[in-house]
Amino acid sequence: MNIGGVSIILILGLVNMALLVFQLLSGLRVLRVPIVIHRRAGILLVVIAILHASLAFMAR
């Protein structure tokens, strides 16, 4: 599965990494964001991580 010649699994992995870094920085208060945004980003991180893992598992 590709989007513009790039694997969807790779795209989701990069999005996961960006969300993880955001969660880390906002949790350590390096980035000052409201708790609501931090919480929603965490939920989004879990959903995308599950999707990423499921697609990677099915690709094998």
C-alpha positions in Angstrom: 0.0 0.0 0.0 1.5 3.2 -1.2 0.6 6.9 -1.3 2.5 8.7 -4.0 5.1 6.0 -4.1 5.7 6.1 -0.3 4.5 3.2 2.0 1.6 4.0 4.3 3.3 2.1 7.0 6.4 4.4 6.7 4.2 7.5 6.8 2.3 6.3 9.9 5.6 5.4 11.6 6.9 9.0 11.0 3.7 10.4 12.3 4.0 8.2 15.4 7.5 9.5 16.0 6.4 13.1 15.7 3.5 12.5 18.1 5.8 10.8 20.5 8.3 13.6 20.5 5.4 16.1 21.0 4.1 14.1 23.9 7.5 14.0 25.5 8.2 17.7 25.1 4.8 18.8 26.3 4.9 16.4 29.2 8.2 17.8 30.3 6.8 21.3 29.9 9.4 22.2 27.2 6.4 23.0 25.1 3.6 24.8 27.0 0.3 23.4 25.7 -3.0 23.0 27.4 -3.6 19.6 29.0 -6.6 19.0 26.6 -4.2 19.1 23.6 -1.7 16.9 25.3 -4.4 14.4 26.2 -5.9 14.4 22.6 -2.4 14.0 21.1 -1.9 11.0 23.4 -5.1 9.4 22.2 -4.2 10.0 18.6 -0.8 8.5 19.2 -2.3 5.3 20.5 -4.8 5.0 17.6 -2.2 5.6 15.0 0.3 3.3 16.7 -2.3 0.5 16.6 -3.1 1.2 12.9 0.6 1.3 12.1 1.3 -2.0 13.9 -1.8 -3.7 12.3 -0.8 -2.7 8.8 2.8 -3.7 9.4 1.7 -7.1 10.7 -0.6 -7.7 7.8 2.1 -6.7 5.3 4.3 -9.6 6.3 
